[in-house]
Amino acid sequence: MSHSLPLLFLLLTITLQAAEQPSATAFLKAESDSLRALLAKSKEPKAFLERSRTLFDFAELGRRVLAPEGTAVTKPDLEAFLERFPRLIELSYLHRAERSIRDYPVTFLEEHDQSGDSVVKVSTSTGKRTIEIILFCARPSGVWRIINLEYDTVNLLELYRKQFHRILAKHGMKGLLSRIDTKIVALEKQQRAGR
C-alpha cells in the first residue's frame, strides 16, 4: 500500500494538470475572440503580428517541413533556415489571416487527436462561399500552438515540404536559403507598396 501512494499521487497530479489544460478548440476560440477584440481596437498591423506569433509555431512547422525523406541538415543550416522561415510565412499569409479573422465569422466544427497532436476543423464564410480550414495544434511547451494548417485543401506543411525538398535536391541548403531570402525581400517590397 505504501508503494502505491507515490504512484497514486503522480496519477492525480497528471490528471489535475490535464484537467487544467483547455482543449485545443477552447484555446483557439479564446484566441480568436482575443484577436477580434485586438483588431477592433487597433488597426496597427504590428499588434496583430505580435499576437499571432504566440498563436503559431512556425519554427515547429519549419522543422517538420525539413524532417522527412532522410534530409541531412546540419545544425547551423537548420538554425539559418529557422531564422528565415517564420518571416516568410508571416509575409506570405498573415495579412490574409488578419482580414479573415476581422471580417468573417469562424465556426468551430470538430476536434480529434492525431498522434498526440490535436486537429481542429473550422469553417468560415466569405459570403460567396464557405471554406473549411483544418488547424493542426500541438503543445510543445505546454501551451497550444498552431503548427500547420490546411486552407481550402492546401496543406501548408505538404506544400512547403514539396517545394523545399525539390530545391534542396537541386541546389542544396545554400540554394534554398538564397531563394527564401529573395522571396522575403520581394514580399517586404510588396508590403511597403501596400499590396
C-alpha positions in Angstrom: 0.0 0.0 0.0 2.8 2.5 0.9 4.4 1.8 -2.5 1.2 2.7 -4.4 0.8 6.1 -2.6 3.5 7.9 -4.8 2.0 6.3 -7.9 -1.4 7.5 -6.9 -0.1 11.0 -6.2 1.7 11.0 -9.6 -1.5 9.9 -11.4 -3.6 12.5 -9.5 -1.1 15.3 -10.4 -1.1 14.3 -14.1 -4.9 14.1 -14.1 -5.2 17.6 -12.5 -2.7 19.1 -14.9 -4.6 17.6 -17.9 -7.9 18.9 -16.4 -6.4 22.4 -16.2 -5.4 22.4 -19.9 -8.2 23.6 -22.2 -8.9 21.6 -25.3 -7.3 22.9 -28.5 -10.8 24.1 -29.6 -11.4 26.0 -26.4 -7.9 27.6 -26.7 -8.5 28.6 -30.3 -12.0 30.0 -29.6 -10.5 32.2 -26.9 -7.6 33.3 -29.1 -10.0 34.0 -32.0 -12.1 36.2 -29.7 -8.9 37.9 -28.4 -7.7 38.6 -31.9 -11.0 40.0 -33.0 -11.0 42.3 -30.0 -7.5 43.4 -30.7 -8.4 44.1 -34.4 -11.4 46.1 -33.3 -9.2 48.3 -31.1 -6.1 48.6 -33.1 -5.5 49.0 -36.8 -1.8 48.6 -36.3 -0.5 45.5 -38.2 2.3 45.1 -35.7 -0.1 44.4 -32.8 -1.7 41.6 -34.8 1.6 40.2 -35.9 3.0 40.1 -32.3 -0.2 38.4 -31.1 -0.1 35.9 -33.9 3.5 34.9 -33.0 2.1 33.5 -29.8 -0.6 31.5 -31.6 1.5 30.0 -34.4 4.7 27.9 -34.0 6.3 28.5 -37.4 9.6 27.1 -36.1 8.0 23.8 -35.4 6.4 23.9 -38.8 9.8 24.6 -40.3 11.3 21.6 -38.5 8.6 19.4 -39.8 9.0 20.7 -43.3 12.6 19.7 -43.4 12.3 16.5 -41.3 11.2 13.7 -43.7 12.9 11.9 -46.5 16.2 11.5 -44.7 17.2 15.1 -45.3 20.6 15.6 -43.7 20.6 19.2 -42.4 23.4 20.5 -40.2 22.6 22.3 -37.0 23.9 25.7 -38.4 21.8 25.2 -41.6 18.7 24.4 -39.6 19.2 27.5 -37.4 19.7 29.6 -40.6 16.5 28.1 -42.0 14.5 28.6 -38.8 15.6 32.3 -38.7 14.1 32.9 -42.1 11.1 30.5 -42.4 8.8 32.3 -39.9 9.3 35.6 -41.7 8.5 34.0 -45.0 5.2 32.6 -43.6 4.3 35.9 -41.8 4.8 37.9 -45.0 3.0 35.3 -47.2 -0.1 34.6 -45.1 -0.7 36.7 -42.0 -2.2 39.7 -43.8 -4.8 37.4 -45.2 -5.4 35.8 -41.8 -5.9 39.2 -40.3 -8.5 40.1 -42.9 -10.3 36.8 -42.4 -10.3 37.0 -38.6 -11.6 40.5 -38.7 -14.2 40.2 -41.5 -15.5 36.6 -41.5 -17.1 34.6 -38.7 -15.4 31.3 -37.7 -17.4 28.2 -36.8 -15.7 25.5 -34.9 -16.8 22.1 -36.2 -14.8 19.3 -34.5 -11.6 18.3 -32.8 -9.8 15.0 -32.8 -6.5 13.6 -31.6 -3.8 12.7 -34.2 -0.6 11.1 -32.8 -0.7 13.3 -29.7 -1.4 16.5 -31.6 -4.9 17.9 -32.0 -6.7 18.5 -35.2 -9.4 21.2 -35.2 -11.7 21.8 -38.1 -13.3 25.2 -38.6 -15.2 26.9 -41.3 -15.6 30.5 -42.4 -18.0 32.0 -44.8 -16.9 34.9 -47.1 -20.5 35.5 -48.2 -19.7 33.9 -51.6 -18.6 30.6 -50.3 -17.8 28.5 -47.2 -14.2 27.5 -46.7 -13.0 24.7 -44.4 -9.8 25.2 -42.5 -8.0 22.4 -40.6 -5.7 23.6 -37.8 -3.1 21.2 -36.6 -2.2 22.0 -33.0 0.4 20.8 -30.6 1.7 21.7 -27.1 5.5 21.6 -27.5 5.9 23.9 -24.4 2.7 23.0 -22.6 0.6 25.7 -24.4 -1.4 25.0 -27.6 0.1 26.4 -30.7 -0.9 26.0 -34.4 1.9 24.1 -36.1 0.2 23.6 -39.5 -2.9 24.4 -41.3 -4.9 23.3 -44.4 -6.8 26.0 -46.1 -9.1 25.3 -48.9 -7.5 21.8 -49.4 -3.9 23.3 -49.4 -1.8 21.9 -46.6 0.9 24.3 -45.7 3.3 21.6 -44.4 3.0 19.5 -47.5 3.2 22.5 -49.9 6.5 23.7 -48.4 7.9 20.2 -48.0 7.4 19.5 -51.7 8.8 22.9 -52.8 11.8 22.9 -50.4 12.8 19.3 -50.9 12.8 19.8 -54.7 15.1 22.9 -54.2 17.3 21.1 -51.7 17.8 18.2 -54.1 18.9 20.5 -56.9 20.6 23.4 -55.1 21.3 22.3 -51.5 20.7 24.3 -48.4 22.5 27.4 -49.7 20.2 27.5 -52.7 17.1 27.1 -50.5 18.2 29.8 -48.1 19.0 32.1 -51.1 15.6 31.6 -52.6 13.9 32.2 -49.3 15.9 35.5 -48.8 14.9 36.6 -52.3 11.2 35.8 -51.7 11.3 37.7 -48.3 12.8 40.8 -50.0 10.1 40.7 -52.7 7.3 40.2 -50.2 8.6 43.1 -48.0 8.7 45.3 -51.1 5.1 44.4 -51.9 4.1 45.1 -48.3 5.7 48.5 -48.3 4.0 49.3 -51.6 0.7 48.5 -49.9 -0.3 45.4 -51.9 
